[in-house]
C-alpha cells in the first residue's frame, strides 16, 4: 500500500469531478483527461529505478535517484544532499547530516524525498528584485498547481515535448501567477518554471538513465551525524 500516492491521486480525482461540468477554460473537455494522465504518470514513478540530472536556473545542477529492493532515493542539490532508506531520512547540509525516521512504509521514495526536504534547503541568495530561486520541486506540487489553475478558470496551454530523450506532456498557465511544467511519461518533472510557496523554481532535465549507482545513496564521507531517530 502506498498511502501518500493514493491520497494525491484521490485528491486529483475530486478536482477532475469538479472540472468536468465547469467549461471554464479553453478545451475544458480535455482537462479531466489531462489530470488523470498526470496522476497516472506519478503513480508509475514510485516503481522505477532511475537517475535524473537537472540543470537549474543560473547553471547549477541537481540530481535525483531512486532504486528498488530495497526502496531508496537520493537528492543532491547545490546546498547538500538528502537520502531516503528503509531505516532513515537523512538531510545533509554542508558537512552535517541530520537523521530522522523515514516516512511511513509504502511512501514514494523520490517524490516524498523532494517534498520532505524542500523546506530544509538553505535559502539561496536571489538577485536584487527577483524571487529566491531553489532546487527541485516535488512533481505532486507542480501537478497541484495545474489542477488549481484549472479550477480557477485560468487559460491553460498544453503541448508535447521531448526532454532529455523522454516524451513529456507540458502545461503552461499565463498571468502573474503563471508557470510552465512538463511531466515525463515515467512521472518525473522534465522541466518546471514557476513559484511554489513564494519560492521560484526553474529547472530542466538534462540526463535520464534507468539505473542508479549504489554510491548515490551513501552519506557524504566524513559528515557530522546528528541522529534524531527514536530509540
C-alpha positions as CSV (number, residue, x, y, z in Angstrom):
1,X,0.0,0.0,0.0
2,X,1.3,3.4,-0.9
3,X,-0.8,5.7,1.1
4,X,0.8,9.1,0.2
5,X,0.4,8.5,-3.5
6,X,-3.1,7.2,-3.0
7,X,-4.2,10.4,-1.2
8,X,-2.8,12.5,-4.1
9,X,-4.5,10.5,-6.8
10,X,-7.8,10.7,-4.8
11,X,-7.4,14.5,-4.5
12,X,-6.9,14.8,-8.2
13,X,-10.0,12.7,-8.8
14,X,-12.1,15.2,-6.8
15,X,-10.7,18.1,-8.9
16,X,-11.4,16.1,-12.0
17,X,-15.0,15.6,-11.0
18,X,-15.4,19.4,-10.3
19,X,-13.9,20.3,-13.6
20,X,-15.9,18.0,-15.8
21,X,-19.1,20.2,-16.0
22,X,-17.4,23.6,-15.5
23,X,-16.4,24.5,-19.0
24,X,-14.3,27.4,-17.6
25,X,-11.1,27.2,-19.7
26,X,-10.1,26.5,-23.3
27,X,-10.5,22.9,-24.3
28,X,-12.2,22.2,-20.9
29,X,-13.4,18.8,-22.0
30,X,-9.8,17.6,-22.1
31,X,-8.9,18.8,-18.6
32,X,-10.1,15.7,-16.7
33,X,-8.2,13.5,-19.1
34,X,-5.1,15.7,-18.7
35,X,-5.2,15.5,-14.9
36,X,-5.8,11.7,-15.0
37,X,-2.9,11.3,-17.3
38,X,-0.6,13.3,-15.0
39,X,-1.8,11.4,-11.9
40,X,-1.2,8.1,-13.7
41,X,2.3,9.1,-14.6
42,X,3.0,10.0,-10.9
43,X,1.5,6.6,-10.0
44,X,4.1,4.8,-12.0
45,X,7.1,6.8,-10.9
46,X,7.4,5.1,-7.5
47,X,8.1,1.7,-9.2
48,X,11.1,3.0,-11.3
49,X,14.8,2.7,-10.8
50,X,16.5,5.8,-12.3
51,X,19.0,8.6,-12.1
52,X,17.8,12.0,-13.3
53,X,20.1,15.0,-13.6
54,X,18.8,18.6,-13.9
55,X,20.2,22.0,-14.8
56,X,19.0,24.7,-12.5
57,X,18.5,28.4,-13.4
58,X,21.9,30.0,-13.3
59,X,23.8,26.9,-14.3
60,X,23.8,24.9,-11.1
61,X,23.0,21.2,-11.1
62,X,20.8,18.8,-9.1
63,X,20.3,15.1,-9.2
64,X,17.5,12.7,-8.0
65,X,18.0,8.9,-8.0
66,X,15.7,6.1,-6.9
67,X,16.2,2.3,-6.6
68,X,14.1,-0.7,-5.6
69,X,14.6,-3.8,-3.4
70,X,15.3,-2.1,-1.0
71,X,13.4,1.1,-1.9
72,X,15.6,4.1,-1.5
73,X,16.2,7.6,-3.0
74,X,18.8,10.3,-3.0
75,X,18.5,14.0,-3.9
76,X,21.6,16.1,-4.5
77,X,21.2,19.9,-4.7
78,X,23.6,22.9,-4.5
79,X,23.3,23.1,-0.8
80,X,23.7,19.5,0.1
81,X,22.2,16.0,-0.1
82,X,19.2,14.1,1.2
83,X,18.8,10.3,1.3
84,X,15.8,8.1,2.0
85,X,16.2,4.5,3.0
86,X,14.1,2.0,4.9
87,X,15.8,3.0,8.2
88,X,16.4,6.7,7.9
89,X,15.7,10.0,6.2
90,X,19.0,11.9,6.1
91,X,19.2,15.6,5.3
92,X,22.8,16.8,4.8
93,X,23.6,20.5,4.6
94,X,27.2,21.3,4.3
95,X,29.2,18.8,6.4
96,X,26.3,18.0,8.8
97,X,23.7,15.3,8.3
98,X,20.5,15.0,10.4
99,X,18.9,11.6,10.6
100,X,15.2,11.2,11.2
101,X,12.8,8.2,11.0
102,X,11.8,7.5,7.4
103,X,8.2,8.2,6.2
104,X,5.6,5.6,6.8
105,X,6.0,2.3,4.9
106,X,4.8,2.4,1.3
107,X,5.8,6.0,0.7
108,X,7.2,7.1,-2.7
109,X,11.0,7.5,-2.1
110,X,11.9,10.1,-4.7
111,X,8.7,12.1,-4.7
112,X,8.4,12.1,-0.9
113,X,12.1,13.0,-0.5
114,X,11.7,16.1,-2.6
115,X,8.5,17.2,-0.7
116,X,10.1,16.5,2.7
117,X,13.4,18.3,2.1
118,X,12.3,21.3,0.1
119,X,11.8,23.5,3.2
120,X,15.1,22.4,4.6
121,X,17.3,23.5,1.7
122,X,19.4,26.6,2.6
123,X,17.9,29.8,1.3
124,X,19.6,31.0,-1.9
125,X,20.8,34.5,-2.5
126,X,18.5,36.0,-5.1
127,X,19.4,38.8,-7.4
128,X,18.0,42.2,-6.4
129,X,14.3,42.5,-7.2
130,X,14.0,38.8,-8.0
131,X,12.3,36.0,-6.1
132,X,14.5,33.4,-4.4
133,X,15.5,30.5,-6.7
134,X,15.7,26.9,-5.4
135,X,16.5,23.4,-6.4
136,X,13.8,20.8,-7.5
137,X,10.1,20.9,-6.6
138,X,8.1,17.8,-6.0
139,X,6.1,16.7,-9.1
140,X,3.0,16.5,-6.9
141,X,3.3,20.2,-6.1
142,X,3.6,21.0,-9.8
143,X,0.5,19.0,-10.7
144,X,-1.4,20.6,-7.9
145,X,-0.7,24.0,-9.5
146,X,-2.2,22.6,-12.7
147,X,-5.3,21.4,-11.0
148,X,-5.7,24.7,-9.1
149,X,-5.3,26.8,-12.3
150,X,-8.0,24.8,-14.0
151,X,-10.3,25.1,-11.0
152,X,-9.7,28.9,-11.1
153,X,-10.6,29.1,-14.7
154,X,-7.1,30.0,-16.0
155,X,-6.2,29.7,-19.6
156,X,-4.2,26.5,-19.9
157,X,-2.0,25.7,-22.8
158,X,-0.9,22.1,-23.3
159,X,1.6,20.5,-25.7
160,X,4.0,17.6,-26.1
161,X,7.8,17.9,-25.9
162,X,10.8,15.5,-25.8
163,X,13.2,16.4,-22.9
164,X,16.5,14.5,-22.5
165,X,15.1,11.8,-24.7
166,X,11.9,11.4,-22.6
167,X,8.5,12.1,-24.1
168,X,6.7,14.7,-21.9
169,X,3.3,16.3,-21.6
170,X,3.7,20.1,-20.9
171,X,1.3,22.6,-19.4
172,X,1.6,26.4,-19.5
173,X,-0.5,28.9,-17.5
174,X,-0.3,32.6,-18.3
175,X,-0.6,35.6,-16.0
176,X,1.0,37.0,-12.9
177,X,1.0,33.6,-11.1
178,X,1.7,31.7,-14.3
179,X,4.0,28.7,-14.7
180,X,5.1,26.0,-17.1
181,X,5.7,22.4,-16.3
182,X,6.4,19.2,-18.2
183,X,5.9,15.7,-16.8
184,X,7.7,12.8,-18.5
185,X,6.0,9.5,-19.4
186,X,7.7,8.0,-16.4
187,X,6.2,10.5,-13.9
188,X,9.2,12.8,-13.4
189,X,9.3,16.5,-14.0
190,X,11.0,17.2,-17.3
191,X,11.0,20.9,-16.6
192,X,9.4,23.5,-14.4
193,X,9.4,27.3,-14.1
194,X,7.1,28.8,-11.5
195,X,6.6,29.9,-7.9
196,X,5.7,27.4,-5.1
197,X,5.0,28.8,-1.6
198,X,6.8,32.0,-2.5
199,X,9.9,30.4,-3.9
200,X,10.9,30.5,-7.6
201,X,11.8,27.1,-9.1
202,X,13.4,26.8,-12.6
203,X,15.0,23.7,-13.9
204,X,15.1,21.2,-16.8
205,X,16.0,17.5,-17.1
206,X,19.3,17.0,-18.9
207,X,20.1,13.3,-18.4
208,X,17.9,10.3,-17.6
209,X,19.0,6.7,-17.1
210,X,17.1,3.7,-15.9
211,X,19.8,2.7,-13.4
212,X,21.0,4.0,-10.1
213,X,24.5,3.7,-8.7
214,X,24.6,2.3,-5.1
215,X,27.0,5.1,-4.2
216,X,24.3,7.7,-4.8
217,X,22.6,6.6,-1.6
218,X,25.6,6.9,0.7
219,X,26.0,9.8,3.0
220,X,28.9,12.2,2.3
221,X,32.2,10.9,3.6
222,X,33.3,12.5,6.9
223,X,29.9,14.1,7.6
224,X,29.0,15.0,11.2
225,X,25.9,12.9,12.1
226,X,23.1,14.1,14.3
227,X,20.9,11.1,14.8
228,X,17.4,12.2,15.9
229,X,15.6,8.9,15.3
230,X,13.7,7.5,18.2
231,X,15.4,4.7,20.1
